[in-house]
Amino acid sequence: MNSPFFRFLLLSFYSEKAKQITVIIFSIIIIFILSSVLFLSTSMHYSITEALKYQPDFIVQKMAGDRRVNISERVTDELIEIPSIAKVTPRVYGRYFLKPLGKSFLVVGVDFFDVQSHRGLEKIIDNMDLNKFFKRRDNMLVGEGVDRFMREHHYDNNMTFFTPKGKAITLHKFATLPKNSELVSSDMVIVPIDLAKKILGIKRREVSDFAFNVPNILEWEIVTIKVSALDYDLRVINKKESYKAYAEFFDFKGGFFLSIFLIVLISFSLILYQRYSQLYSTERRNIGVLRALGWSIKDTLKLKFFEALLVVFISYTIGVSLAYIFVYIFHAPILKNIFLGSSNIMVEPTFVPVIDIFLLSSIFLLYAIPFIASVIIPVWRISTTNPKEAMR
């Protein structure tokens, strides 16, 4: 390809600048929407995967129908007797509802001296002085959403919780959990395990559930069967199931993804219609002139291919760049609420930039292939006709 070809390409592109700009703007909108959704989904996948790395392999809950109920601490002894189970840790957590405001916090009781509990929160608390934390029994760690809630409602650094029996417990905000963990900790309040039991009204010898690890992944299935056999009302959940549940929650927003698909489909249909309509008018005569001047079919197709590729490159670069800024710098306002919801404490997470070459390539191909095909196919059909007929 020589220099005159590229000069002619730019001249041809410029001569139809009004049409090309319209197509580029329309394409940028398509790529922007598609890229924003995929960037957001990929970032959430990454954050959830990182969070689950520090979670225990298994959770054991007691069920009463479809409802989880508290479980006796005596189950610990039964679980320890099962071979392959490395360690059993009791957990205490539950929702604390602020009825007048229609909001709720997730109160989590943690034994900070327990190795497994500390492992689950090591990224959050490693930079904190735990000795200082334990100097006051009323200290608590709060998520970003709870911290905003306290500031908005003028709680300063103290907040009063009421037990089911009406007893008031005032807690002091020791620190706020890092913003990069907000996706999973926004509405979380972390307190010592005995204090959590009082706030949630859990009996002294009961816990919410148990967590344990099984180092050999090949034994997961047999361990699940053995634990389930201890009692008919026990439910065993492994880490893989937890990840699957999160993935389904974030990925399969049926109506939203259907609407995005329809937008993309309609948009490409309009582009295809525009291309076909114009080729049978102005561009049809232009192609006929080129053929009459001695251009081969191959040269004509090459010109239109690079012309379409230029449109694709400009649209893709601008569309993806705007989506990156929208999601990773402005944190996807409005769009994030479709994924996260806003019925409780508003979540304002910081989405971690995830550069996935496969994802970027997929966005490019999803746009480029249909678009270039909509240009090349009609050009090829016209190029193969008689030049005189094409110029009519």
N, C-alpha and C positions, 0 to 999 in steps of 0.2 A: 504494500500500500504506500503510494508515494504522497508527497506533500500536496500536489494539486487535488488529490482525492479528498483529503481532509479539509482543504479550503472550500471545496465545493460542498462538502458535508455541512460545514458551519454556515455557508451561504444558504443552503437549502433549509437548514434548521431555522435560521434567522428570518427567512422569507415567510415562514409560517409561525412566527413567534406568538401571535395571539392565540392560535389553536394549541400550540405546544405548552404555553403557560397555563392555559385552562386545564389541560390534561395533567400537567405536573402538580398543580394545586390540588386537584381532585385525588391524585395518586398519593400525595403527601398525607392527606386526611386518612386514607385507607391504611397506609403503612403505619401512621402514628397510632391509630386505634389498635391495630393488630399487635404492634410492638409493645405498646403500653401494657396490654393484657398479659402478654407472654413474659415481659420483664417482671411484672408484679408477681405472677404465679411462680416463676423461677426463683425469685428472691425469697418468697414465703417458703417454698420447698427447702431452700438452703437453710433458712433460719430454724425451721422445725426439725430438720435432720440434725443440725448442730445441737439443738436443745435435747433431742432424744438420745444423743450419744451418752449423756450423763445420767440418763434415767435407768432404773433397775430393769433387769430382764423380764421379770414377772410381777404382776399385781394380783392379789387374791382378795376378792370382795365377797361379802355375804348379801344375798338377795332375798327380798320378800316380794315375790311377784316380779314386777318390773322395776322395783324401787330398791336402791342400795340402802342397807341398814348397818348400824355399827356391829362390830364383831368382838367377841371375847379375846382377851390377851392370851388365854390358855391355848389357843390355836398355835401359838408360837412353838410350843413343845412338840406338837404333832408334826409341824412342818420341818423342824430340825431333824427329826428322826428319819426323814426321807433322804436316801442317798442322793448325791449329786447336787443338792442344794447347798450353796456356799454360805449364805448368811441370810437371816430373816430380820427384817426391820419393821416395826409397827409404825403406821403413819396416822396422823390426825389432820383432817382438813374439813372444810364445809363452808357453805354460803352464809354470810351474815347480812341480813336484809335491813335496809333503812326504809321502812314502810312509808313514812310520809313523803319521801323523795322518789320512791320507786327504783332505787339503786341497790346494788349489792356488792360486797367485797368477798374475795376468796381468802378466808383465814386459813393459814397453813402453820401447823405446829411442827417444829423441827428440833430434834435433839442434836445440837451442834457438836457434841462430843462423840456422836456415833459416826463411824468411818463412812458408811454407805450414804447417810444423810448429807454429810459434808461433801462427799463426792458429787452428789447431785446438784449442789449449789456452789461448787468450788469456784466457778467463773464469776459468781456474783459476790461472794464474801471473802475471797482470798486477799483482796486489797483493804479489808476492814479489820479493825482492831477488835477481835472477839472478846478479849479480856475487858476492854472498856464497855463492850456491849452488855456483858453479864454483870457489870457493877450495879446496874439498875434492873430490877425484875420486870419493870413496866416498859422496857424498850421494845420497839418494833421496827422492822424494815418494811418499806412500802414501795409499791410499783409507781411508775410515772403517772398513771391515771389516777391513783389514789392521792398522790401528792398534789396533782392539779385540783382534784376535788376538795381537798382540805384547804388549799389556798383560796379557791373560789368561794367557799363557805366560811371563811375566816376562822378556821380551826387552829391556825398557826402550827405549832409543833406538838400539840396535844389533842387527843380525840377520845371521847368517852364511848365505850361499848356497854351494852346491857345484856346480861345473861338471860336465859329463858325464865329464870325466877325473879327477874327484875333488879338484880344487883348490878350496880354501876362499877365498871372497871376502866380507869383512865390510863391510856397508853401514851408513851412519849415517842415521837418519830426520831429514831436514832440516825437513819440514813435512807436515801432513796435508791432503789435498784437502778443499775445502769440503763440508759435509754436504749442501747442496742439489744436489750432483752425484753423490750416492751411488748413485743408480739405475744409473748407467753406470760408476762408478769405484770401487765398494766394494772389489773384490778386486784393484785395480790397484797396481802398483809402477812408478814412472816414474824412469828413470835415463838418463844419456847413452848414445848409440847404441853406442859402442864397448864400453862396459861391459855392455850388454844382450847383445851378441854373445857375450861371454865366458861369461856366466851360462847362456845358452841353447845354447851349443855351435855357434853359426853361424859358418861360415867367413868369413875376412876379406873376401873379394870377393863375398860373397853377402848377400842381404837376404830378409826375409819376403815382401814384395810391393812394388809401386809405387803411388803415388797421383798423380793429375794432375787438372787442371781444364780444362774446355772452356767458355769464356765464352758462346758462342752455343749455346743449348739446341737449336736446330734442327739442329745438326751432331752431336748426340749419337749418333744411329743410325749415321751413316756412319763416325764415329770408332770406334765399337764394332766394326764390320765390319773396318776397317783394322787395328786392334790384334789382333783374333782371327786375322787372316790371317798375322800374323808367325810364329806357331807354333801347331800343332794343340793343344798342351797348355796354352795360356793361357786363363784365364777372366777375363772382363771384367764387373765389377759396378758399376752406377751407383748414385747416391744414392737414386733412387726405389725401386730394388729392395731396398736396405738398409732403407728405411722400411717397405716392404711386409712384409719379413720380421719386423721388430720388431712391427708391428701384428698380424700373424697370431699371433705368439708370445703377446702379451698379451691379445688379444681372443677368440681361438677356443679357449678351454679347454672343449672340447666337453662333457665330462661335468659340469663345474661349472655351465655355463650351462644345460644341460638340467635339472639338479636345481633350479636357481633357477626355471626356467620351470614345472616341475611343482609346486613349492611355491606359486607365485603362482596357478597354475591351480586347484589343489585348494582353496586358501584362498578364492578367489572363488566356487568352486562351493559351498563350505560356507555362505558368506554368502548366496548366491542361494537355497540350500535353506532357510536360516533365514528369510529374508524371505518366501518363498512359504508356508512352514508357518504363520508367525505371521499372515499376512494372511488366511488361511482360518479363523482362530479369533478372537482378541481384536480385531485391527485391522479385521477384516471387519465386526464389530458396530459398532465406533467409526465407521467410514466410513458405515455404514447410518444411524446416529444423526445424523451431520452432514447427510446428504442429507435425512433426515426433517425436520430443523430448517430446511430451506430453502437449504442450501448448494448451489451449482451444481457441476457436474462440474469446471469450470475452477477454482473456489475450492478444491475438495478436492485437485486435482492440484497447485495452487500451494502449499498447506500442506505436502503431503508432499514436494514438490520442495525447498522451503527447509529442511525438516527433514533431508532427505538431504544437502543442500548444507552444512548446519552440521556434520554428521558428517564429511563429506569435508574441510572446511576444518580442523577440529580435528585429524583424523588426519594429513592431509598436512603441516600445519605442524609437529606434534610429530615425525612420522616423518622428515621431511627434516632437521630441526634435529638430531635424534639422529644421523643418518647423517653430517652435516657434522662434528659433534664427533668421532664415531668415526673417520672417515677423516683429517681434517685436523688434529685436535688430538692424538688418541691413536694416529694413524698405522696404523689398521686392523689391530690384532693378530689373528693367525690367518688372517684373510681375505687379507692381503697375501702369505702364504706359498703360497696357491693359485695366485697369479699369478707370483710370483718364484721359488718353490721355496726349499729350504734345504739342498740336498745339499752345498754347498761353504761358502764364507764367508757367514755370516748377514748378509743385507742389511737394514738398518734405515733406509730412506730417509725423507726429509721430503717429503711429498706437497704439491705446490704447489696452493693453492686455485684452482680454475677455475670461475668463475661463468658458466654457459652458460644463457641464457634459454630456448633451444630445448630443452635437456636438462631443465630444471625444468618446462617446459610439458608435455613428453612424459611425465614421471613423473606429473604431475597428471592428464593425460587418460587414461593407462593405468589409473589407479585410478578416477577420477571417472565416466567414461562407463559402464563395466559396473555400477558400484555404483548410480548414479542410475537406470539402466535397470532394475535389479532391483527398484527401489522403484516407479517410475512405471508400468511396464507392468501389474503386478498391481493397483495402485490404480485405474488407468483401467478395467480390466476389472470391478472390483467397483463402481466409481462408476456405470457404465452399466447396472447391474442395478437391479431394483426395491428400494427401501429396506427394505421389509418382508422381502423374501427375503434381503437382505444381513444383517439383524439376527437371522436364525434361528440 
